[in-house]
């Protein structure tokens, strides 16, 4: 239960909150979405310029100008909700907190969807030490404007003052998810408030982590011989240690397929066979380089934003065997052992999209920015061939290093990126394969769907319609 027995805020804190509202960092415009339901007046036709002028004068400390502008606004529309709200705020800034609260309570009775009025009422009640009433007012404002940063910060701060540290942490977390742009250029006291919120959140997560470990310890002991990786990641996400990455297919998303960043090897019995062939596959790759040099490798992507080279002429290059279903017979002929190693992989082959198999080279100093693949019906295999130090790979929230002779399978519709911080090339064999979670009938349907869509978009353009009659 919320109680009001806490000591009153000191004058400095109250003054800080009054300044917060007029600070551009925290002043989010409720007015555009206030839904006050008032009749249009000449005040509305000036896009709230008069109200903004009042606030700017107040922020500068020019109360005489603010008072004069407020008088003008009252003369134009004395009962307009924006004018009444600003009148209450002027009272609040002038120290007449009780009068401001009374006026705001009347305003929200007649304009219950005016979020800013509820927020201001929460400020007034807080200064009057009516903490329960302030929380109720902030809750009304949040219900109308869920992403208003300052309301969330005020509610969290008040909960913290009332001794509800855990509840405060959850509201602080919501606030930091909607930080206004440019917050890091704000006055020092505002940055301190954000840092304080972050510290409260971190402390709460550590306390919660300890509580979870204590509560689940006996059960985890019972399950110590079972694989608990998924559950551990679930807890890490709850504690905000790791971010959950969703699938984002750029072309075809198949519902109800799992979003797994890196798959367990046990699902793919052929992986040991292809790893066993690493030496002959690497030999065929190096023979290509020795025979024709780097010219045999074409840039994999040619768009300027596709690769970060730090201003250098470094590239992501490939030697394709198949690309989007198109075979490269000469390349296939040059690497027979590599091709034979693919026999049991189950290549992903929707027409117009696959298969895709290639040697992939990332030059030293290059980085492939975060991106996602075309469809979650496919998975991607990397077999590491040449890996200097300083190379890495991230899929979602998990990072891995390539190790020569080892392969892994991942879902490339989850955001992923790669980097090579060495001065030497990194080389892989990349293979696209079907996800094991589709039946053969579903694979056939995906093949037919892909064929249909590709044919649809490859159709010749229709002649222009003559609209002159």
N, C-alpha and C positions, 0 to 999 in steps of 0.2 A: 504494500500500500504506500502511496506517495504521501509524505508528511511535510508540514511546514515549519518544523521545529529548528531548522538550520539557521545559523547566524546570518544576518543580513550581509549583502555584498558591500564591500567598501566603495567609497566614492570614486576611486580611480577606476575600478572595474566597471562601474556603471557608466562612467564617462567614456571608457573605451568602447563599450557596446553602442553608445549613441554615435560615436564617431564611425563605427563599423558600417552603419547603414548608409552614410553619405560617402564612404570610401568607394571609388570605382571598382576596387578588387572584389568587394562583397556585395555591391548594390546590383542585384539582379532585377530586371524589370518585371515586376508582377503585373504592371498596369496593362500590358498588351493582352494578357490572358486572364484578366480579373473577372470577366463575365459578370459585371456589376448590375447589368440589366437596367441601366439608367437611360433616360431619354436623351437623345443627342442635343447638345447645346453648342454655343460658339466656342466653349472651352475645348470640347472634343475636336473641333475642326482645326485647332492649332497643334495637333499631335502632342498634347501634354507639355508643350513648350513652357507654359507658365509654371506648371508644377515643377518641371526640371529647373527652372530659374530659381524658384524658391529654395529648392534643395541645394543648389550650387551656392547660393548666398549664405545659407545656413552653414554649409561646409567651410566656407571661407571665414565664418565667424561674424558676418555682416548681418546681425539680427534685425537692424533697422530696415535694411533693404528687403529682407525676407518678410518682415511684418507688412511692409508696404505692398509687396507683390501678393501676399496672402489676402490682404484687404481687397485688392483688385479682383482676385479670383472669387472671393465671396460676393462681391458686387455682381459679377457675371452670373454665377450659379451657386447660390448660398447652400443649397441642399444637395449639390452634386457629391457623390460618394468620394471622389478624388479630393475635393475641397475639404470635406469633413475629415477625411483621413489625414490630410496635410495639416489641418488645424490641430488635430490631436497630436501629431508629431511635433508641431511647434510648441505645444504645451509641454511635451515630454522633454524637449531640449531646454526649455526655460525653467524646468524644475517642478512644474505642476503635474506630477505623475498621477495623482489621484484624479484630477480633472481629465487628463488624457485617457485614463482607463475607462472612466464613465462615458466619455464621448465614443470611444471605440466599441464599448459593449453595446451601445445603442446602434452603432453603424452595422455591426455584424448581425444584429437582429433583423435589420431590414435588407441587408445585402450579405446573405450567408455564404455566398460563393466568392467573396472578395478576399482572396488569399492574403494580400498585403495587410489588410486590416486585422486579420487574425494574427499574423506575425507581429505586428506592432502591439496588439493587445497582449501577446505573450511577453514582449519586452517590458511593457508597463507593469503587468502583474508580477514579473520577476523582481522589478525594482521595489515593489510594494511587499515583497516577501510572500506573495501568494503563489507559492511554488506549484501546488497542485493545479491551480487555475492556469498558470503559465504553461505547464505541460499540456493541458487540454487545448489551449489556444494554439500552441505550436503544432499539435497533432492535427488540428483542423486545417492549418496552413499547409502542412505536408500532404494531407489527403487531397488538397486542391492543386498543389504544385510539388510533386514528390521529389523533384530534383533541384529544389532551391537550396543552394549550398549553405547560406547563412542561417536559414531556419534549422537545418539539421545540426549545424555547429552550435547554435544557441541551445537547442534541446539537449544535445550531448553534454554541453558544458554545465547546464543546470542539473542534469542527472548525476554528473560527477560531483557537483557541489552537495547534492542531497545524499551522497554516499552510495549511489547505485553505480559503482565503477564498471561492472560487467555490462549493464544495459547501456551505459555511456559509450563503452568501447564499440558496441555494435552500431550505434548511431553515428559515432565518429567515422567508422568504416564506410558507412553509406555516404557521408559527407565527402570523404576524400575520393570517392568514385566520381564525383561531379565537380571537381575543382575547376573554377573558372579559368579560361585561358589567360596566360600571363601572370598567374598568381605569384610566380617566383620573382617578379619585378615589383612586388608590393612593399609597403613600408615594413620595417623590421618587426613591429609588433604583430602584424598579420602573419608574417612568415613564422614567427614564434608560435602562434596559435596552431598553425598547420603542423609544425614539428611536434608540438605538445600532443596533438591528436594522434599523430603517428606513433609516438612513444606509448600512449595509453593503449593503442591497438596492439602493439608489439608485446607489451607486458601482459595483456589479456590473453594473447595467443600462447605465450609461454606458460601461463598459469593453467590454461585449458589443456595444453599438451601434457602437463604433469598430471592433471586430473584424469585425463584419458588413459595415460600409461598406468596409473594406479588402479583405476577401475577395471581395465581390460587385462591386467597382468595375469590373473589366474586363468582366464580363458585362452590367452595367447600361449600360456605354458601347455595347455591341453592340446593346442593345435601347432606346436612348435615344429612338427615334422611335415606340415602341410605348406604348400606354396601360398604365401600371404602377400605377394607383391601387389596385387590389385587392391587389396584392402589397405595396405600401407599407403598407396597413392591416394586412396580415398581420404584417409586421415590427413595426409599432407595437403590436399586441396582444401579440406575443411579448415585447416590451420593457416591457410593462405601461404603456405610454403611454395607450392607449385601451382601454376596456372593450368586450367583444363583447356585444351585446344580441341575445337570441334572440327569435323570434316567440312571442307569447302571445295566441292567439285566444280571445276570451271565449266564443265559441259554436262555431265550426266550423273545425277545423284540417285543411288538406289536405296530406298528407305530400309530401315531396320537392319543395316549391316553394322557390325561393331566398329568403333573408332579406337583402334589399337595402334599406338605409335610404332613400336618395334614388336614383331611377332616372335613367339617362342619357336625355336628351331625344330622342335619335335613335330610341328605341323607339316613340315616339308622334308620328308625322308630323303629326297634327292639332293639335299644341300651337301651332305657329306661326299657324294659322288662328284659334284662340281668343284668342291674344295680340293678333292684328291687330284683333279685335273689342272690345278692352278699352274704348275710348272710348265706344262705344254701350252696352256692358254697364254701365259706371260711370254713364252718364247715366240709364239706367233705374233703377239703384239709388238715385241721388240724387233722382230724381223721386218715388220711394216715400217717402223721408224728407220731402221738401218737401210732398207731398200730405197725408200722414197723420201725419207725425212719428214719433217713436220708438215710438208705440203700435202701429205696424205690425209691429214686431219683437218676437217672443215670446221669453222665456227659453229657451235651448236645453236647459239642464239645470236641474232644480229641486231636486235633492237637496242638502242643506247642504254635503256634502263635495266637490261637483263643481267648485267654483270658489273660489279664494282671492281675496277682495276686500279684505283688510286691514281688515275691519270697516266698509267703506263700501258704499253701495248701487250698486255697479258690477256689471255682468253680462256674461255671454256670451249674446248674443241672435242670433236667426236669422229669416230670411224664407224659408220653405221652398217649394220647387216640388214636390218629392216627399220624403216622409219614411217610411222603412221600407216603401216600395212604395205608400204612399197619396198620391195626387195632390191638389194644392191648385189647382183650376181657376181660381179668381179670381186667384191670384198668377201662375199661368202666363199668363193673358190680359193681365196688366199689363206683362209683360216679353217680348214676342214676339221681339225681336232676341237676347236672352239665350238663349231656348229654341232658336232656330234655330242658334245657335253650337254646340249640343251634338250636332248630327246625326251626326257621325262619331266621337264619343268612345267608343262601346261601353259604355253605362251598365251598371253591375252591378245585376242585377235578379232575384235569387232571391226568390220570393214570401215576403212577410212580413219581408224584410230590406231590399230595395232595389226601385227606385232611391232614392238619396239625393242631392238637389241643392238647394243653398240659398245665399243670401247670409248670410254669417256676420260678426257684429260683436262685437268684444271692446272693451269700454269702457276708457277710460284708467284706469290704476292696477290693472287686473284681471290675474289670472294663472290659466291653466288648469293644474291639477296634472298630474303624470305619469299616463298612462293608456294602455290599449291597446284596439284595436278588435275587432269580433266575428269576423272571418274573414280568413285570409290569401289567400282567393280574390279579394279585392278590393284595389285600390289607391286612393289618394285624391289628387286634384288640387287644388291651391290656385292660383287666379289672383288676384294682388294688385290691389286697386282703390284703397283709401285706406290709406296706411301712414305714420303720423307717426314721428318719430325715437323710439328707445327701445323698439321692438318686436323680438321675436325668437322663434325656433322651434327646437326640438331634437327630433331623431329619433335614438334610440340615442345613439351617441357623436358625432354630427355636428350642428353648429348652422348655421343659415342665417338670413339676414334677407330679409324680403319686399321686393321692389322693384316699384312700381306698373307694371303692364303685362307682368310676367313671371310665368310659371307653372312649377311643379315638381310632380313626382309622387313619392309616398313610400308606404311600407308601414306602415299604421297599426296593425298587430299588433305592431310594435316600439315599445317605450315611447317616448312623445312628450309634449311639453308646449309651451305657448305663453305669452307674456307681453306686456303693453303697459305700459311704465313712463312713458308720456307722460300728458298730461291730455286727449287727444283720442281719438276712436274709431279703431279699425283695422277695415277691411272687406275681405272676400274673397268670391269665388265659389268654393264647394266642390263638387266633383263626385266621386262614387264610380264607379270603372270596374273592369272585369274585369282580372285579371292576365293578361299576354300568354302565360303559361306553361301555360295550360289549353287543351286542344283544345275545339272546339265540342261534341263529344260529352260531354266532361267537364263543360262548362258546363251542358248539358242535364241531366246527372245531378245536379249540384249544385242546379239549379232544382227538380227533382223531389224531391230529399231535403229541401230547405228547406220545400217545400209540405207534404210528409208530416209533418215534425216540427211545423210550425206547426199543422196540422190536429189532430195528436195532442194537443197541449197546449191547444188551443182547444175540445176536446170537452167537453160538459157533464159535471159531476161525477156520479160514480156514486152511486146511493142507498146510504145506510148499510146495512151487513150486519147482520141480526138474528142475533146469536150465541146468543140464548136458545133452547134446544131443549126 
